[in-house]
């Protein structure tokens, strides 16, 4: 009798779990189809815009509006897919050391944190979308709320996905324990609100250090850790409405510069399945495969070549890594080591023109853009050389390469096969540098170029896996959503830090730094390394550049020299774990866990720090090739 009762109880308990799992599966299939269709439409709209603008000399004035609207939907649906697949970046090194029961509790807490965050922004997101309905787009005259509606829809879908995960992963008692944990933390913060308000900006340590760190430790995705800290801070110790979080998140994710991210992710996948990546790597291997660490040098060179073309480090990495990583792994490279190298190489090349960070500094800080372009190349060379030294040292202690030196005939044959792939990045850079087209437009042309090549190769009988096209579109959407959500929520957190008065206090502290110009530069390195861990370069420059460049001039520090110090410092923070947003983007693009990459990236970060110190205290590296009086 007891056994029968237990079986009935187990069935009754399992039935809701099965139903929620089935419903979640159906929902995700619909989201996958919608995201894939939106990405196809995005590429088609952008491609048509390029053809009509440059070939037919009859610009489609509505193409940017449609592309922007589709991009918002793609970002949010991609974030939903990334959540359902567990592809949002998170740190699980600590959790994995706990007993299984505690791991299950941590999983439930992490899912519940996601539920709480999206539930808190759901109504503000709906309100934001409703307000945007009153704004019409200039070309088509349609309500902008149709674009902004992606935010509440995406938030609702993420809530359902996180809720379904809670029901399918663990038992009732584990869920109850997780709810109790989150309730205790929330209640403690709510009861402590008067005390937190009384201590002033010291409360930032509670929300943006302790709360973020606690959420990350239990395995909460980084983006949602940023989000829960921001909404908790605004709700408990400010009078700012939570709609601010949504609007800043919308602003951070809707930046059209970032539109290159999903297109470049798709391009990288297409390069792989079309065979272009394989032919490119085979050619480079014929040149460097017999050298210790040769493929690492290939990755460094590729990042150096494409850096700056999109204005986003995530897009730069997405243009290279998905194309090169699979082939490099076939030749014996460690995926985690590749992701660590990718993270470091992303940090080293922000000063290479035509970086939008350089253009932004010139615009908001009154510095000659042409002088910044000239001054940015040599610092990047120094940083690249520093990482190259680490690669050389690593290669010396590693196993000897198994590949023999290629013959001249082999090199020539692989060059001919790889020529279309070699031509592609050259065309991309020339088109962007010469102002022929924007980075997003060029990335779209590159996708079409690769598709045409793949179709031609298939007609010639070469093995091209075009059957994977749908799964490639879904993968690109999910990866893009994971990257863009981190950027959007980091933008919201940056706004909260600015509103707190932290930025003004930072400037005052830097002005009073002892040691004159040397002390000021040291404080600049420390401050912008910290800022870089939560900000993309452009927002940080817009916020702090106009305040700090006049201080640098008063201390007789050359504008171009100071700009290089600032940019390299931000790159160091942006790609250094455990908080660097760029580090998690690199891990997402490399499709590896940050747990294994973190210990391996520090040797590269130390090399970059050494390069930064050299650039900082040898101003000639930044100014040696400048005209006598740049204006």
Number of C-alpha atoms within 10 A of each C-alpha: 6 7 8 9 10 11 12 12 11 11 12 11 13 14 11 14 20 14 14 19 18 13 14 20 15 12 14 19 12 12 19 23 14 17 27 25 15 20 24 14 15 24 22 15 19 22 22 17 22 24 16 15 15 12 10 10 10 12 15 16 14 15 18 15 18 18 21 17 19 22 24 26 25 28 30 28 31 31 28 33 29 24 24 21 12 12 20 26 28 25 23 20 16 13 19 14 10 12 9 11 11 15 19 19 23 25 23 29 26 25 26 23 23 26 21 17 22 24 16 19 23 22 17 20 29 21 18 21 23 17 14 17 17 11 13 14 13 12 13 12 11 15 18 20 22 17 21 26 21 24 27 23 18 24 26 20 24 25 23 20 26 25 18 23 21 24 19 16 15 16 16 11 10 21 22 13 15 23 16 13 16 16 12 12 11 13 12 11 19 15 11 14 17 12 12 20 14 12 10 12 15 11 19 19 11 16 22 20 12 14 20 23 19 13 23 24 19 23 24 28 26 26 25 28 27 29 29 24 24 26 24 20 24 20 16 17 20 14 8 15 12 19 19 19 25 27 20 20 25 22 15 22 25 22 14 16 16 24 28 27 29 33 30 29 31 30 27 28 27 28 27 22 22 25 22 26 26 21 23 24 26 22 24 19 22 24 21 21 22 17 19 21 22 19 27 22 19 19 21 22 14 19 24 20 18 20 28 26 29 28 24 24 30 29 30 26 27 30 31 26 24 23 25 24 26 18 19 23 13 9 17 11 16 13 20 22 19 26 30 29 27 29 32 31 31 26 28 33 29 30 29 26 24 22 22 20 25 30 20 19 25 21 13 15 20 15 21 17 20 16 21 28 19 19 25 27 19 19 29 26 18 19 25 24 17 22 27 20 14 16 21 18 13 14 17 12 9 11 10 12 15 12 13 11 15 16 11 11 9 14 17 14 13 20 20 14 17 21 14 16 21 17 10 16 19 12 13 23 21 13 17 19 17 10 10 13 18 19 25 27 24 25 31 25 23 23 23 17 14 24 18 13 18 23 15 14 16 15 11 9 9 13 13 18 14 15 9 12 15 15 13 20 24 23 22 26 30 30 26 34 29 30 30 30 26 29 24 27 29 27 27 27 26 23 19 24 17 15 14 19 12 14 16 13 13 15 16 13 12 18 18 11 16 11 10 11 18 15 15 21 22 16 18 23 24 16 18 25 24 19 20 28 23 25 28 24 25 18 17 20 24 16 15 18 20 14 16 21 21 15 16 20 13 11 14 10 19 16 24 26 24 20 27 27 27 26 28 30 27 31 32 31 28 31 30 27 23 18 20 25 26 31 31 33 31 30 25 23 26 24 18 19 20 27 18 18 23 21 13 17 24 16 17 23 26 16 20 26 18 16 22 26 17 16 23 24 13 13 18 15 21 27 23 14 13 16 10 8 6 14 10
